[in-house]
Amino acid sequence: MDLSVLVMWVGFALASYSVVGNDVIQTLGTFLTSNEQRVPWYILWLFAAGILATVLVYGYVNADIAYGRLAKFTFPDTFGWYYLLPPLVLLLITRWGIPVSTTFMILTLFSLTDIPSDLNLMMASVFDTKAKLGGMINKSIMGYLIAFGAAIVIYLAITRLTEKYFIDHPLREKQLKYWVAAQWLSTGFLWTQWLVQDLANIYIYLKGGAQLSPVSFGLSLVLILALLGFIFYTRGGKVQNVVREKTNTTDIRSATFIDLIYGVVLFVFKDDYLGLWGGKLPMSTTWVFVGLLAGREIAMRIHLEKKISSAVLKMVARDAGKITLGLVVSVILVFAIKLMVA
């Protein structure tokens, strides 16, 4: 077998496991947390798997599995061994329970041709919003800030009527079926928006996937569904703790609002109607997710405790530090590879 083809498929498998193990928890974390005590894991998996398969098949039939997120990327003619490094590093970091941006960790490697060989120019490209790397960073930071600010405003407005009420009034059995329907609908909406954004992080190893044969596409789909099943079986792994430690995320009503707001933010970022964040350029959904939870936590503590404690600020800073660490590691890794292969 051509080693380049082998690297492509091994890279795809590693990226699939890393992305599913890290990013899926951002999207389905509240879904898992609020349902894991009532619904068997395989039922939850079947729901998510059905949506994933539908989105993937639709993208494949329309020759755009990545939904336009890879339009600005040039795929390499051959895949060197170093293309396996980002998903391997991501896999290790994820096992430590750190939510890392797979967009930065994986897609920056495919920007090698646009990254200058000079170290000073490399550093400058990080801040150049017209470059792929700088554009992704800019769009992701804006995603964090918008999600953070929107969550504070929204939850300051609704916490008294929703979150505080949810805490003071446990869900009654006769209300459960209505909230289950609402949450599964909001999760389905969010899951769809996430897939449209982050499938690019996986299928970039298969050059976007549009040229795959039906057999190869079927193989890729089965692999992703199997990995998704493993994540559900293990209840999300260590990264799920980022969700569990937040206030009242086990309540299906709270989870419904989180999923809905997150999905709306991702929907807004799908396209660039105002020319602010680079159109369909990929962004880090990790940053959006962490920003949303941070803003929600601050707003809720203001309502519930009438103050923002140092413990909450430390939690917010710790989560922001984790995703920033992932960004720094990603940039250093791709710069090291660029210098190595230049």
N, C-alpha and C positions, 0 to 999 in steps of 0.2 A: 504493500500500500504506500502511496505517496505520503511522505512524512508531513507535508503541509496539510493534507486532508486529515491525517490522524490528529494533528494539533488542533485543527478546526473543530473536530468532533469532541476531543477531550476537553478543549476549551469551552465548548458549548455545554458539556455535561457539568464541568466545574462551575461555570457561570450560572447555570440553572440551579444547582444546589445552593450556591452562595446567595443568589438573588432571592430564591424562594425562602431560604432559611433566615434571611435578614429583612428583606423588604416586605414580604407577605405579612409579617407580624404587624407592620405599620398599618396595613389595610384591614386585615382580618383579626387583629389582636383583640379589639373590643368585642367582636363577634364571638371569638373563642372564649374569652373571659366570662362573658355574660350568659353563655349557653352550655359551657362544659359540664356543669353539674346536672343539667336536665336532658341534654340531647347527646346520643352516642356520637363519637368523633367521626365515624364513617358517614353519618347522615350529613353532618356539617361539611365534610369533604365532598360528598356528592353534589351538594348545592354549589360550592365554589368551583368544583371541577367542571360542572355543566356550563357555567358562565365562561370559564377559561377556554374550554373547547370551542364554544360558540364564537368567541372573539377571535381566536386563532384561525379557525376554519374560514370565517368571514374575511379576515385579512389575507389568508392564503389564496382564496378564490379571487380576490381583487388585486392580487400581486403586490400587497403592501402589508406584510405582517407587522412591520414596525410603525405603521400608521404615520408615515412621513417624518418620523423623528431622526431618520438616518439620511435624509436627503442631502445634507451638507457634508457627509462623510465619504471619503474615498477608501474603498476596501483594498487591502494589500493583495498583490498577485500571489504571494506566498506567505505562509504563516510560520515565522520563526518560533523556536522553543520559548522565547521570552514572552510570547503572548499568553502563556499559561501562568505567568507570575501574578498578575492582578487577581484573578479568581482564587488562586491559592492563598494569597495574603488575606483576601477578604474572608475566605473560609476560616482561617485561623482567628482573625479578629472577631468574627461572629460567634465562635465557640466561647469567647470570653464574655459574651453578653453585651457587646458594644454595638449600638445601631450605627452602621456605617453607610455612607452614600455609595451605592453600587454604580451610580452614574459617573461619579468622579473616579472610583476605583477601576472601572473597566473601560468606559468610553474614552477617557483621556488617552489611553494607550493607542487608540485608533486615530488620534490627532497628531501622531509623531511627525508626519510629513509637514505639518503646519507649525511645529515647534522649532524655533531657531536652535542652531547648535551652540551658539555663544551663550554662556551662563547668564550674563547680564540681560541679554535679550529674552532668555527663557523666563527669568523672573518678571520681566516687564509684561510678558504675554499673559501672566496670571491676572493682571489688572486691565488688560485690553479687552473691552467688551465686544469688539468686533471680531476677535479671534474665537475659535471654537471653545478653547479652554476657559478663557476669560468670560465668554458669553454664558457658558453653563454655570460658572460660579456666580456671575451677576444675577442670572435668572433664579438660581437656587436661594441666594441670600434674600432676594426680593420675596421669594415664596415664603421663607421663614418669617420675615418681617410682616408681610401681609397676613399670614395665618395667625401670627402672634397677636397683632393688633386687632384683627377681626374677632378672634376668640375672646379677647378682653372685652371689647365692646358688646359682642353678642351675649356673653355670659353675665356681664354686669346687668344687662337688660332683662335676661330671662331666668337667672339663678333663683330669684325669690319664688317665681312661679313654677320652676321646673326642678332644679337640682335640690334646693332646700326642701321643697315639697316631697321629692322622691325619698330623701333621707328620713324625713319625719313621718312619711306615710308609706309603709312597705306595700309592694304590689299585691293586690288581691287576686285570687285565683281566677275569678270571672273576667278580670281585665287582661289576663296574661295573653290570651289568643290574639287580641287586637295589637298588643305591643310586639308580640312575636312577628306578626305580619308586617308591621311598620318597620321593625328593625331589619328583617330579612330583605325588605324592599330597599331600604337605605343602604344596606351592605352590598346588595347587588349593584346598585348605582355606583357606589364608591369603588367596588372591585373592578367594574368595567372601566372607569376613568383611570384607575391605576394601571390596568393592563395596557391601555392605549399608550400610557406614558412609558412604562418600564419594560415592555417586551423587547424594545430596542436594545436594552442592556444584555439580553440573552442572545437574540438572533443576529446580533452584529457578528458573532463568530461564524455564522453560516451566511455571511454577506447579505444580511437582510432577510433571507429565507425565501424570497420571491422565486428563485430559480430552482428550488428543491423539487425533486421528483415526488409524486404522491407517496411513495414508499418511505422516502427519507423524511418527508414532512410528518407522516404518521408515526415514524420512530421518534422524532423530536417531541411530538405531542404526548406520546405514551410516557416518555422519560419525565417530562415536566409534571404530568399528572401523578406519576408514582412518587416523585419527590414531594409534591404538595400533600399527598396522602401521608407520607412519613412525618411531615411537619405537624399535621393535624393529630396524628397518633401520639406524638411526643408533647402535645399541648403547647407547641410554639417554641420550646427550648428556652434558653436563658434570656434571649432578647425580649421575650414576653414580659419579663419583669418591669420593663420600662412602662408597660401599660398597667400592670397589676398594682404598682405602687401609687398610682394616681387616685384621687378621691372618687369613690363610688363608681368606678368603671365596671364593677360586676353587676350593676343594675342595668337590666336590658333597656330601660327607658333612657338612662344616661348614654348608654352605648349607641342608641338610635340617633341621638342628637349629634354625638361626636362623628359618627359615620356620615351623616347627612352634610354637616358643615365641611368636613374634610373633602367629601366628594364634590361639593360646589366649588371649593377653592381649586381643586385639580381641574375641574371643568373650565374654570376661568383661564387657567394657565395653558390649556390645550392649544389655543391660538392666541396670536398677539394682535388684538384689534387696535391697540393704541400705539404699537411700535415701541414698547417698553422693554421687552425681554426676549427678543430674538425669534419670534414666530414659533415654529415647531421644533426648535432646538431642544434637545433633551434637558431635563432639569432633575434636581435631586428631590424626589418625593419624601425622602427621609427628613430633609430640612423642613419641609412643609408640615409633616406629621409632628415632629418635635416642637415646632413653633406653635402649632395648634394646642397641643397638650399643655405647653408652658403657659400660654395665655389663659386657657381654661382654668388651670390650677390657681393662678394668681387672682383671677376674677372671683372664683368660688371662695377662696380664703378671705377676700375682702368682705364678701357678703356674710359668710358663716362665722368668721372670727373677728371681723372689723379691723383686721390688720394683715400685713404680709410678714410672716415670721422669717427669721434667718434660716430656718430649716427649709422652708419653701424656696427661698432665694438660692440656697445651696443646691437644692434639687434641680432647679431650672438651670443654674450655672453648670452643674455637673453634666446634664444632658446636652447642653450646648457645647460643652467642652469635648464630649465624646464625638459629636459629629464633626467638630472642627479638627479634632485629632485625625479622624478618618480622612478629611480633606487634605491635611498636611501630609499624611502618609501616602495618599494617592499621588499628589503632585511630586513628592520626592521620588517615588517609585518610577513614575513615567519619565522624569528628568534623568534619573540614573540610567534607565534603559536607553533613552535618547543618546546620552553621552557614550554609552557602551557600544551601540550599534552604528554610531555616526562614522 
